[in-house]
Amino acid sequence: MVRSPLQRVSRALRTTLALSAFLLGGLAQAQSGTIKLMVGFPAGGGTDAIARTLAEKLKEQLGTTVIVENRAGAGGQIAAQALKAAPADGTTFFLSHDHTISILPLVVKNPGFDPARDFVAVAGFATFVNALAVSGGTPAKSMNEYVAWVRKQGAGQGTVGVPAPASVPEFLVKLIGQKYNLDLQSAPYRGSAPMIGDMLGNQINAGVASVPDFIENHKAGKVRIVAVLGSKRQAALPDVPTFAELGLAGFEDVPYYGIFAPAGTSKAVIDRFSSAVAKVIAQPDVRDRLTAMGLTVGYMSPQQLATRERAYAKTWARIIKASGFQAQ
């Protein structure tokens, strides 16, 4: 039987509508089950606290359970490898800052993942800065006092904790030492939580990590943040100077926090999750809570986050190369 042009158009339209219904049904099914929001660091750290703040509200926006799953180890490398292996069905996402996504591929020869090939950006939600903090057992109350104190101490007193080896904080320790002519040695940890635990116990005298990692203990007077990176002082720390103010410029490109999904995740899933993130961080209580943690809250679309990540990696590739560091 020969169909008329109208019949052919009608049949094509029915086929298109059926396919759309199938795809939307699959999306709804994928989003109706439990969603895992992986974190590459231990429970109790700044990144974990941020993830749990968002997960609670994302549950309301998405209408499904969102759980935080800690896949700690190797500076987030274990979690990143898990994301690569996860099904691209909208049930697994990865909340990470710059270290795992932008820095690890520059300092590890075989990280087991390629961000450009294996991940897709979902949403950026904040930027932050790293900071130098001193332990409660250290008498210093400012950067200059810390520098003077280290110079008076014997060997080993210039040990500075960092949350992960070959991380931005570790490079910062080296650069701070060069700037002030100090013999500073990095002590890498498996995340900020154990590092800060040693600071609270006065096992190490100082540490470099993100402001969100330090902020609660700083407010409690258990550690003291003496300097922050970035081009301006932080709203949560108005009395703490930037390193640029102290003469250590060149680190104004601040790190970011973002959410990523396995490559191959559909655009519909990405857009829905990204939209949910935008709505969550626009809520005053969430924005206030994240700001109090030391974040500068601001939404980045998938395209904006991908562009930000590439630019940040390019900046640090130059710095790492200039430092003479060789990928391990």
N, C-alpha and C positions, 0 to 999 in steps of 0.2 A: 504494500500500500504506500502510495506517495503522500507524504504529509505536506500540508500547506506551510508557508513561511510562518504564519501565526502559530500553528501547532508546534513547529520546531522551536520557536522562541519560548512558548509556554512550557515545553518539556525541559528546555535548558534552564529555565527559571526554577522549575520544581527541583531539578538536580542540584542547582546551586543552593537553594534553601535547605535541602536535605543535608548537604555537605556541611553547611554552616551550623545546622542544628547538631550534627554529630560532633563537630569540633568544639562547640560551646558546651555540649554535654560532657565531653572529655575534660575540658577545662574545669567545669564545675565539680566533676568527680575528683580531679586531682587536688582541687582546693578544699574539698569537703573533709578530707582526712587530716591527720596531724601533720603539721609543717615543722621541720627541723631548722632551727637557726643556729648553725654551728659557729663556735668561737674557738680560736686557736690557742687560747691561754687558759690557765686554771681558774676555777671558781674563786671569787673573792677579789680579783683584780679589777682594774678600771674598765677594761673592755667587757668583762663579764657583767658588771653592774649596768653598763650602757645597754647591752643586749637584753638583759632582763627587763629594763625599763621599757624598751620598745616592744618586746614580745608580748607583754601584758596588754598593751594598747592595740597591737596588730591583731590580736585575737578578736577584739571587738570589731575592727574594720573588715576583717576577712571572714568573720563568722565561723572560724574553726580554731582548733587548739594550735598554739604556736609554742613550742618548747625550745629552750636553749640547751644545746648539747656541747659540752666542753671536750674538744679533741686537742688537748694540750700537748706541746712538745715541739722542739726544733724551731722555735720562733713562729709558730703557725704553719709550718711546713706539713705536718701530719694532717691538719684540717684541710689544707689546700689540696693535698693528694686525695683526701676523702671526697672533696667536692668534685674533683675531676672524675672520680669513679662513680659518682652518684647518678641515678637516672635523671634525665632532663624532663621531669614530669611535673615540676612545680611543687614538689614536696621537700626539697632540700635547698637551703640558701646558706651563704657564708657571710658573716659580719666581720669585717677586718679593717685594720688601719693600714697605713702605708707600708709597714715593714714586710709583711708577708707578700703582698701583691707587687710592690714596686722595688723593694730592696733585695729580698732573697734571691731573685733571679740574677742580680748583679754580683752577688758575693758567694753563691754556691754554684759549682760547675754543673751539677745534675740535680736540680731541686725536685724533679719528678713532676713538674707541671710547667706549662707555658701560659701565662695569663692571657696573651693575645689569642691563643688558639683554643685553650681549654675552658675559659670562663667568659661570661657575658656580664657587663655591668647592669645593675638593677636600679640603684639609687644611692646617691651620696646624701648624707644628712648633717655633717658637721666637719669643722676643721678644729685643730687643737695645736698646742705647742708643747715641746719638750722643755724640761726644767732641770736645774741642778738643785738638789735638796741635801741638807746636812742632817745627821742624826741628833737625837736629843742629848747624847753624851758629848757632842762637839760644842764648844763654847761659842762658836761663830754665829753671829746673827745677821751677817751680810756677806756678800761675795768677797769684799776686800778683807774682812775679818777671817774668812775661810782661807783665802790665799796666804795671809800672814800666819795663820795657825799651822797650815801644812808645812810651810817653810821652817817652822821652829821644831817640827816633830822629827823623830828618827825614821829610819827606813820602814816602809810598810804602811805608814799613816796616810799616804796618798792614794790608797785603794778606793776606787769608785765603782759601785755596783751598776750593772746595766741589765735590762730584762732579757737580752738575747745576744749571743755572739755575732759579730759582724753586722751589728744593727746601727741605725743612725745614732742612738745614744753612745755606742762604743766609739764611733768616729768623733763624736762631740767631745768625749773625754780626751782623746788625743789632741784635738784642736785647742781645747781649753788649756791643756798642759803646755802646748807650744806658745799660746798667747801669753801666759803668765810665767813661763819658764819654770814649770813645776814638774816633778817626776811623778806623774799620775799613772796609775795602772788600773786597767779595767778588770772587773770581776764579773764575768757573764753568768746569768742565772737562767732558769727555765721559767721565765715570766716575771712580772713585776711583784706578784704577791709574795713569793719566797724572798725576793730581794728586800722588799720593805720589811718583812719579818725580821731579817737580819739587821736592818737599820734600827728597828724598834728595840732590838736586843743589844744594840751597840756593838754588833759583830763587825760591821763596816761603818765608816764615818760619813759616807756620802753616797749618793746615787743619782743617776740621770735616767729619767723616764718621763712619761707624759704627765701633764698637769692633772688629768683625771685620776691617774694612779696615786698621786701624792695628796690630793686636795683635802680629803677627810682627815688624814693624820696631821696635815699642816694646820687645819682649823682647830684641831684638838691640842696643838702644841707639842705633838710627839715627834714631828720632824719639822724642819724649817726650809721652805723654798726660798732660795737666795737670788735666783736669776731665772729668767725665762727667755726662750727664743721668740722670734716673730718681730714684726715691724712696730708693734704697739703693745702697751701693757694690757694684761688680761682683766676683764671685768670682775672676775672672781678674786683677783689678786692685785688690786690697784696700787698697793704700796711696794710691789716687787718690780725692780727694774728689768728691762730687757738686756740681753747680752750686747745688742747694738749700742745701747746707752753706755755700757761699760767698755765699749771699744772693740767688741768682737762682732763685726758685721759680716754680711754675706749669707745669713741663714734666715732670710725673711720669707722664703717660700715654705709655708707651714704645711704639716702633714694633714691628712684627711681621714675620715671614716666613711666607709661605704659598704654596700651589700652587693654580693655577686651570686650568680647562679651557674650551673653547668652549661657549657656550650651546647647549643641545640634546643635550649628551652624556648618555647614559643614566644613570639612577641606579645600575644594576648596575655600570657601568664606574667611576663616581665612588666608590662604596662599596668596590670592590675595590682601587682605587689608594689610597684613603684608609686602608684597613686595612693595606696594605703599608707606608705611611709610618709609621703608628703602631708597627708591629713593628720597623721599621728604627731609629727613634729610641729605642726601648726597649733596644736592644743596648748594653751598657756601653761598648764601644770607640767606637761612633758618638757616644753621649752625651758621653763624655770628650773626643772630638775637637772636637765642636761647642762644648762648654763652654770648651775651651782657646782657641777662636776668639773668645770673648767673648759667646756666646749663652746665654740662659736657655732651656733645652730644655723643651718641654711640648707635648703633642699637643692640637690643636683639631679637633673634628669639622667637617664641611662647614657645619653650622648655626652652630657657635660661631665659625668663621672669618668667615662672612658677617656675623654680629652685631658682631664685633670691628672689621671693616673699616668698617662703617657708623658705629659710635661714634667711631672714630678720625678719619674724614673730617669728622664733625660738629664735633669738638673743634677741628681745624685750620681749618675754615671760619670759625669765630669769630676765631681768632688772625689769620688772613690778612686778614679783613675789617677788624679793628682796626688792622692795620699800614698800611692805606691802599693796599695792593697792588691793581693792576688786572690782570685776566686779559689775557694778551697774545694 
